[in-house]
């Protein structure tokens, strides 16, 4: 016989709060600042430490983006959107593109051909040049897969338009991708 679910009062600690969300953003911001300041130093040990801290911080920015995409970092949708746009800048993923694709991912997880984040992984024959590029990047530790994953899933607007044909979706996708591209250019 399954156990009864806990009363709602026992789950209060699982709810988002503005203070906890702000603390999470402040910590990852401070970590990013520390990483940048160390990475800017001329001494190799400090530079290397900065690179490691930055790598950790960028993963944490992705975590913030994920939670904001689910509207679970803050109790306010507006705060989730603001923090999500900042986090998306560090994660190189526009927030609206993330929300729409990630929502579809949750819907189709386990269906490789329908999940937009895995449909490109469906086995197919690879051209010789494609295999050579992939093998070279793999051997040289070039993060090809991370870059391609982001470009194909969150920046490839024609593909996103096929997935989300509503004009309101298209406007939001373009707005967020263009806004982030402009921010990078500046």
N, C-alpha and C positions, 0 to 999 in steps of 0.2 A: 504494500500500500504506500503510495507516494506521500512524502511529508507535506504538511501544509506550508504554504508560502509564508515568509516572515511578515509580521505586520508592517505597514508603511512607516511607522515611527522608527523601526529598526533600520530603515534604508535611507534615512535623512542624510547620512554621511556620504551617500553616493550622488547626491544632487550637486549640480554645478553651483558655484557662488562667484560673485564678482571679485571678491578678495582672493580666492584660490586661483581664478583665471588670471587676474592681474599679477599675482605672484609668479605664476608659471611664465608669463610673457616677460616679466622683469628679469627672471633668472636666465632665460634663454637670451635676452638682450644683453645682459651683463656678460654672459659667457661668450657671446659673439664679439663684444667689445674687447674682452680680454684676449681672445684668439687673434683678432685683427692687430691689436697693439703688439702682441708678442711676435706675430708673423712679420711685422714691419721692422723688426730688429735685425741688425746686421750679423749678429752672432748666430752661428748654426744651431746650437742647442735651443736657444730662445725661439728662433724661426721654426724649428721642428716642433717644439712644444705648441707654438701658435697654430701650426697646421693641424696638429692632432686635436686641439681644442676646437678649432673651426670645424673640423669634420664632425665632431660630436655635436656642436651647436647646429649645424645644418640638418642633421638627423632630427634634432629636437624641434627645429622649425617645421619640419615635415609633420611631426607629431602634433604640433599646434595647428597646422593646416588641417590635418585630419579631424581633430576634435571640433574645430570651427566649422568645418564642412558638415558635420553632423549636428551643429548648434549645441554642443555639449560642453564647451570650455567655459562659457559664460551663460547665465540665465537669460541674457538679452540677445535677441537676434542681431541687433545693431552692433553690439560689442563683438559678437562672433564674426560678423562681416568685416569690421575694422581690423581686428587682429588677424583674420583669415587672409585679408589682402596683403598685409605686411608679411605674414608667414609664407604666403604664396610667392612673394618676391624673393625670399631667401631659398625657397624650395624649387624655384623656376617653374611653377605651375600656377596659372591664373585660377583664382578661387572659383569662379562660376564654372569654368571648364572642369575643375576638380569635382565640384558638387554634382554636376550632371553625370559625368562619366562614372564617378564612384557610386552614385545611386544605382546606375545601371549594372555596375559590377556586383553590388549586393543582390540585386534581383536575379542575376544569372550566374552567380558563383557556382562552379562545378560543371558548367556547360561551356567548355573551352571555345566552341565556335560562336557562342552568343554573348559571352562576357567580353565587352569591348577592350578590357585590359589584357586578355589572353588570346583573342582571335587570331592575332598575327603569329602565335606560337603553334597553330595547327600544322602538323607535319606536311612539308612540301619539298619538292626537289629544289635545291639551291644551285645557282649558276656558279661556275668555277671562280669568277672574279669575286662574287659575294662571299664564298667560302674563304678565299685568300684574305680578304679584308677582315673578316671576323677572326680568322686564326691569327693574323698579325696583331690585331688589337688585343686579343686574349693573351698572347705571349708577351706583349709589351705593357700589359696592365693599363691599357687605355679604356676608360669607362664608356665604351661604345654603347653597351646595352642600356645603361642608365639614360644616356642622351637620347637614343632612339626611342626608348620607352616614353620619355617626356614629350618629345616632338610628335610622335605618332598618336599618343593618347590625349594630349592636352593642348597642342598647338596646331595640329593639322585641321584647319578650319573646314575645308571641303568634306573631310571625313566626319567632323563633328556636325556639320549641317545635314549629312545623310542620317546620322543617328538622332538628331534633334531638329526636325524640319520646321517646327513652329517659329514664326517670325520673331516673337518675343524672346525665345531662347536664342535665336541667332544674333539678335541685337546685343543681348547680355554677353554672349560668348565673345563676340567681336570687341565689345567695349572693354572687357577685362583683359583679353589678350593684347589689344592695342595699348591699353593703359600700362600694362606691365612692360611691353616692348619699349614704349616711350620712356618709362622710368629707367630701364636699362640703358637706353641711348643717352639719357641725360647724365 
